[in-house]
Structure formats: structure tokens, C-alpha cells
Amino acid sequence: MEQWRLTLSGERLRAVYHITGNREEAEERTRAICIEQTVEVPEEVIPDGEIRDNIVGRLVSLREIGEQTHEAIIDYAIEVAGAELTQLLNNLFGNTSLKPGIRLVTFDLPPGLAAHYKGPRFGRAGLRKLVQVDDRPLLATAIKPMGLSPKQLADLAYSFALGGIDLIKDDHGLADQSFSRFEERVERCAAAVHRANGENGGHSLYLANVTGPVDEFVDRARFAKRHGAGGFLFSAGLTGFDAMRRLADDDSIALPILLHPAFLGFFTTSPSEGISPEAVYGRIARLAGADGTIFPSYGGRFAFTPEQCRAIVHDTECDFGGLESIFPVAGGGMTLERVPEIVEFYGKEAILLIGGDLQRHGPDLVENCRGFIASAREACP
Amino acid sequence: MEQWRLTLSGERLRAVYHITGNREEAEERTRAICIEQTVEVPEEVIPDGEIRDNIVGRLVSLREIGEQTHEAIIDYAIEVAGAELTQLLNNLFGNTSLKPGIRLVTFDLPPGLAAHYKGPRFGRAGLRKLVQVDDRPLLATAIKPMGLSPKQLADLAYSFALGGIDLIKDDHGLADQSFSRFEERVERCAAAVHRANGENGGHSLYLANVTGPVDEFVDRARFAKRHGAGGFLFSAGLTGFDAMRRLADDDSIALPILLHPAFLGFFTTSPSEGISPEAVYGRIARLAGADGTIFPSYGGRFAFTPEQCRAIVHDTECDFGGLESIFPVAGGGMTLERVPEIVEFYGKEAILLIGGDLQRHGPDLVENCRGFIASAREACP
């Protein structure tokens, strides 16, 4: 005889969804979420007792918040999400991601779940300490375009560091191509940034893009660290968020990580489906161990509104299972001219990412960088 | 002095996008894709020569295909995608995924890229050989609901196998929870299916859900194989597609894989953004090594149309870099009553996935399964 009893702690994970439709449709869709995200069987097949009462998602509240829009709060036994980020995401929105008219807006991280996540290793405070900057937003740029030789890329990195940029990252399209071999690029760029730091007494970090195959990215990170990289760029949309969590959790690596939004757009392009920008770039980024979260700021080449950007900032620093607050990194076609406005909007606790525009602004890169810094400092209250 | 020369083979990767907007907007957006997906710098910063001529994406054609909709064909030097699935996806749609009004519809796999991908290990022919079924679609079901004990789940698996279901998979929500430990569940379920096979002379396979943390899924797959699992269920939306590729490529594991669509809905919910269902469930699934690709069939709980389902089927079997054809697996709320219609629609070269409805159809599970098989066989021409 099997000795077995379904035992639940009673602790619940709470998720908020926006549902399109009238009241009746919203009720039907809400009930469908409760089942779809857990037992996934027809109503009449759900066993009575603990499974029906506590494993099936539970409706906490449903209220109209706009025309044809309802907010549903649903909670789940934390045991459904278990101890794994993959299953937590599955629990929150796995199959429901396939349904029209349902958007995951936010979720909390109760202590019983938070215990499974280390979150950001550095966070805002840790990253500030590494670059030794207290009095202004941090500044970041990217070495590009792809197709330049490793030496040319390293020369760019050198100029950026000499100009005092805090975080100098690989462009997210630099992987391990025949024209941009990972190892040679990383060795040269890390060395170039160290050389500049030696010359100007700065503390710039070179962030290597270690996004890559699941069986190689940890080795790349180790290689980069061994050769003097100061952190990583990581496109979790391409690798899955859990790969970033793996990288962040590794005590033998222990360098800061910027999350890059490549291949993450799917979550946020539809207003009535997907996941809210703040949940993706704020909460999930923190869960997965990012120290900074790059997102397309309003007014650039992409489409987030100022309100969405504000919501992202909020979720980078709100109380969330005790995880560290992280830097919002405003990117996506920012320009030097807009620095005062961007600093006014984001304040001091942000990273400004300016890529191509730094190279467009006259031939003296070092001067351009200094102008960038002066302008950011000046804009700070 | 650096000895370095940017050398490209001349071979190109071709991608098709649908662009929302009038002619002028489409031209502007198309040019933006060519830059965004490669060099990602302002037009005037792009170096002349190979980078401007051949690294930047090249517009092959742009034509109006509907009101406010254009089809853009763009090709890229295959060296940009390199030898990695993560970078191939990044090249096709990384940053552009963040932009409104642009959808990736399809892409090809030229020989120089195909050489880097093993693709499906079994494919349709290999999977048919394993289950020894030639004359009808394959049949699949899931053990659920979560919250049942490992023994209860194994009892279900036993009945399904005794009833002759070809593929008996873990529900995708069964991970490694306190109430459903991976190892105990897999041991019991694999043993139950083997016992049933011994009794009825069948060749049912138990597919263990090995979706999980990036540093654990390979070990889970090895454990499952060692304990008699016949294949895997894998939710690549939760892990990233490259994790599935890693699993499929491992010669020491070498079992068939069904791709589950959990957390993949983001790609397809918006009609004017994201990636087409056929590219996701057909082409990318094959690139990443799935032998069968589960998708929500028309008429179930989800939202694909018959046309979209037909396009998926096409892309599971079309010429694509020489990769094996794979099974479309029609799921998502299918019922026993609909078997004749589903078989008529998909034909013999498909897998029918019926989950909860098998359990709803009367208390004798074994009989329900036999009815399912009889009905599928009868519907075959």
C-alpha cells in the first residue's frame, strides 16, 4: 500500500491578470485560468478534496476596470510552482499564454517561494560599488558594429573607458561568429578597458556578451572572468530566463549581469495579451538574477510609453520577496541630446545606455564620452 | 599589426516579414530591420565596404500583399547567425521583436547554416518505428491532474498503455514538486508502461517531462532513460529552444522529444507582430530537434485557425535544410467525438493528443483508449 498524502502549506502565490470581455466572458476566462494553470482537466474530472479545493487556482477577486476589461486576482498553492523558475513561469502563464484576451500583469513572491531564489547578486548598491560612482546615473555604451575586427572593437572599448563610461558592453549581436570570435574579442576588449582604467584611474567594466548555447554559456562566462571581463550581457529571451538565473547563482563566477531585451518583445507587443513590461523587465528580471535590466525607453526606436517605463522602474525597486533592487537601463535609440530629459525622467538610480549615437557625435570618441558624463552629472539635482 | 580581413562566403539566409503600414512606412521599417538585426548603429556610422554591403541585411523584395500590409524579403550573410541557434534567432528577430507592426513569417535554412543543426533525431519515420504503428495517426495522452500521487499517476499510465495509446506523456505541469517528485514519478510511470507492454505485447512509450532548470534537465533526461522512459516532453518556451536542441543532440540520451507549447503563446497571439505559428511550431521546432510538435489545434480551447494549423503541418514536413520531417501533434482540448473530423483534417501523418477527455468518457479507461484507437483507425482512408 502506498503511504501518500497531498500536503500543502497553505501559502499562496498571487497573480493579477487583465481579461478582455464582458462580465460573463471574464468569469468564464477566469475559471479557465484557474484550471488551465494547474490541473488542466475538464471540470468534472477534477478530484474532490485537496486537489479541487487547493491545487486548482483560486479566484480572489474579479472586478471591472475599464470597458470590456476586468482585473482578476488568482492565487495558487506555492507548491504548484515548486522550487524552479521554469515551473513558476509555467504556473503563472504557461498554457494561458496561448489564449487571446488574457494578460499577466503582476505577481508577488511569498516567502515560501522567495526562499528558492537568490535574485540579483549585486543589485544597485553592489554595481555602484564596483564602478565607484555615487553621484549620478551610471552610463553604458556598446561596442559595435559587428564586422569590425576584434582589434577595432577593442579600440572602441579603450576609447569608451578612457572617456569614463562605466559599463562598456558587447553589442548583443556579437556572439561567436567567424568575424567576431568570442575568445579573441573578450581578451582584447577586457585588456583594453583595463589599460584605460590604468591610465585614467577609472573603474570602467567591460561586459562580455555570454549569450550562447546552453552547454557553452557558463564556460564563456568563466573564460571572460578569467580574462578580466567585469560583467556580462545576457539575452534571456534567447536562452530562457533560467539560464540567466544559473549564471547569476554561480559563486565561482560572481559578476554583475545586464539583461538584454533581444527576443523578449513577444511578451509585450500586444496590449491585451502577453505579460506586462514591468513584470518582464522588473520582477522576472530580478527573479532571474539581473543586476540591471535593459529596456527600450520611451521616445526611442521602440514603443514603450512613459507610463510603462515608470512601471518598469517601480518594479525594479519595489518590495519583491526581499530580492535586491536593480538598475533600470534605458536604451533603444537614446541620444546625447536627450540626456537631460532622460535623467530628469529616471533620476539618479538608473543606467543610461547610449549606443550608436556616441559614435555619430563627432570623431573624438573620448570627448563624446566625457560630454555624455558631464551632461548626465549636470542634469542630476 | 593586426592581420585581419572580414571574409564572407556569399551564402545568404532569407527571411520573410510582414510589415504593417503604407508603402512609405513599410520602406522605412524594412530598412530599419536590415540595420537593427545586424549592425545596429545609425545609418551614417555604418562603415563602407563589406559591412555596409554585406553584413547589413539586404532587401530582396518589398510588395504590397493587402491593405496596409507589405511582405518584405530580407537576406543576411549566414556568418551573422554563426553556428548557434541562439544567435540565429537573434539575427532573425532579436530586437525587431520589440517593434510594433512587424511579424516574422518564415525563413529558410541554406546549406551553410543547415550544417550546424542535426535537427530531429527520430522524426516521423523514427518515431513510427519505435511504436510500431504504420497504418494510422499516432495517439497520445497525458497523465494528470497534478496532485495525484505518483502511484495514482502510474496507474493511469498503466491503463493508457494497456488500452494501446502510443505515447503517454507527463502533463506539462508535472515538474519536480513536493507532491510529484520527478524521480519517483518517472520510475513508477515508466515501470507501469513496461508492465502493460509486457501484458498486451504493445510498444507504448512513456514520455517524461524533463523541462526544468538549465543545470538539471540533462540529468533528469538521463535518469528517465535509465529507468525506462521512452522519450521526453519538453516545454522549450520555459527553457529556451537551445535547451531542447542540447537534449536532442545528445547521443548518450537519444530518445524522441515532443515539444510542448507552454509559454510559447507570446509568439503568436498578435496577428501583426511576433512569429507565425508555422515558423514556431514547424521550422524552429525542427531546428531545435523536436520529433513531434504539440500545438493548439483549431476548434479546441485555444485560438489557431484551420489555415494556421495547415500551415504548421506544411512546415513540419517541407524541405528545410534537409532536416527530418516531424509529427504535428494536434492538442489543446481535443475530444473523442471529434476524432473522425481531426483525422480527416490532419490525415495519417499526425499525432492526436487527447488529454482530459479520455478520463471524462466513462470509468473504464482501458476501454476509452481502445475506442480512441478504433475511431482513429476507422477514420483513416
Interface residues (C-beta under 8 A of the other chain):
Chain A: E2 W4 L6 T7 L8 A32 E36 Q37 T38 V39 E40 V41 P42 E44 V45 I46 P47 E50 I51 I55 E79 V80 G82 A83 E84 L85 T86 Q87 L89 N90 N91 F93 G94 N95 T96 S97 L98 K99 P100 A142 K144 P145 M146 G147 L148 S149 P150 K151 D171 H172 G173 A175 D176 Q177 S178 F179 T211 G212 P213 V214 D215 S235 G237 L238 T239 G240 D242 A243 R245 R246 P261 A262 F263 L264 G265 F266 F267 T268 T269 S270 E273 G274 I275 P296 R301 F302 A303 G332 G355 G356 D357 Q359 R360
Chain B: E2 W4 L6 T7 L8 A32 E36 Q37 T38 V39 E40 V41 P42 E44 V45 I46 P47 E50 I51 I55 E79 V80 G82 A83 E84 L85 T86 Q87 L89 N90 N91 F93 G94 N95 T96 S97 L98 K99 P100 A142 K144 P145 M146 G147 L148 S149 P150 K151 D171 H172 G173 A175 D176 Q177 S178 F179 T211 G212 P213 V214 D215 S235 G237 L238 T239 G240 D242 A243 R245 R246 P261 A262 F263 L264 G265 F266 F267 T268 T269 S270 E273 G274 I275 P296 R301 F302 A303 G332 G355 G356 D357 Q359 R360
